[in-house]
Amino acid sequence: MQKINIPLDFEKTLKFWVIVTASITPLIYFPINGTLDSYFPKYIFLLVVFALIAITGALCWKEVYYSIEFDTENKLLLL
């Protein structure tokens, strides 16, 4: 069996995670201590999605780095 290397496209992956986050986050409710807690499970889900996006960005660092223009506006936004 031959292994196929498909390059990871950061833009498509980021769009996928944004759609997943926007569609699933409002639906997350878990009963905690007899009450429907809405804040904590959504917070954990968003942290997991953010970690996955950060890992994807680290794997595609060259593609992400060259797509960012380091002009004065972006430098100020980064600060």
N, C-alpha and C positions, 0 to 999 in steps of 0.2 A: 504494500500500500504506500503510495507516494503522498508526502505531506505537501499541501498547497499553501503557499504564503500569500495571503491577501493583505495588501497594505491597509492600515486602519485610517479611515477618513475622519478627521476630527470634526469637521463641520456637520457631516451627517450624523455622527454619534452624538454631538451636542444637541442637535435638533431633536433626535430621538429621546434623549433624557429630559429635555424641556417639555416635550409633549407628554411623556410618562408622568412627570412631576405634576404638571398642570391638570392632568386628568385623574390621577389617583389620590392626590393629597386631600381634596375635599371629601373623599369617601371614607377616610380613615377615622373610625371611632372604636374604642375598646373600653369595655367596662373595667374600671379600676376602683376597688373598694366600694362597689355597689353603685357607682355613678358613671355616667358616660363621660369619660375624659376626652376632650378634643385636642388639647394643646400638646401634651407630652408625646403621644404616638406620632403626631404629625412632625414634631420637632426631631424625633429619632429618624423618621423616614427621610426628612430633608437632609439630615446629617449624612445618612448613608448615600443618598443620591449625590450630594456634594463630594463625598469621598470618591465615588465612582467617576465623577467628572474630573476630579483632580488627578486620579490615576490615569485616566485616558489622556489628559493633557500632558502628563509626564511621559507617557509612551509616545506621544506625537509631538514632542517638544520642538523639533525642527520645523514642523509644519505650522505650529502655533506661533513660534518666534518670528518667522518670516512674514506672517500675516499681520503682525502688529506694527504699526507705524509709530516710531518714537519721536513725535513732534511735541511741541510745548503743551498742547491741549491734553494729550494723553498722559504726559508726565505729571501735569497738575491733577488729573483725575486719579492717577495712581497714588499720588501723595494723599 
